[in-house]
Amino acid sequence: MVSGRIRFEYGLDGRSVAEAGPGDFFHVPAGVVHRETPGKETGQVIIAFVGTGPLAVNVEDSET
């Protein structure tokens, strides 16, 4: 995170939560279903993808 805050929900039914702010790093392993929720203020983030294959695969919301 460069600025702002972001919340990550992941794990079984998105019950695990991690938040990141300026200077924080967050690693999402390949294949982990997760959701990013922006904070109240606009933020800037640097994202790096490593490997081959699709960068992201959107999945249906677990509540539908």
N, C-alpha and C positions, 0 to 999 in steps of 0.2 A: 504494500500500500504506500502510495506517495502522499495522499491526503484523503481526508474523509474517513468513514468507517464502513465496513461491510460485515454482514452476518452470513455464515455458511451453515446450512442445515444438511445433515447427511446421516447415514446409518439406517437402522430399522425404522421405517416410517418417518424419517427425518427428525428423530428424537434427539440425536446428538447435535450440539451447537458449538460453533467456534466464532469468535468475532476478531476482526483484524482492524488495526488503525495504522496511522503513519509509522513507517519503519518496520512494520510486521511483514512476515512471510507466511504463506499458507500453501501446503502441498496437497494436491488432490491426486491420489494414485489412479492409474488408468482403470476404467470400469466402475469407479465409485459413483453411485447416483447421488447427486448433491444439488442444492439450490442456493443461489446467491441472492441475498436481499440487501439492497442498498440502505444506508443510514439516512438520517434526515437531511444531511447536507450532501451536496454534490462531491464526489470523490474522484480521484485519479488512481489507476492501478496499472501495473505493468504485468502482462501475462506472457509466459514463455511455455510453448508446447515442445515436447521432445518425442521423437519417434515418428512412426508412419501411421497411416490410417486416418479416419475422420477426426477432426479436432474436437467435435462435440456431437452427441447424439441426444436429441430432445426426447423425453419420455412423457407419458401421460401423468397427470397429477394423481397421486395415490388416493385422493379423496373422490375421484370420479368413478 
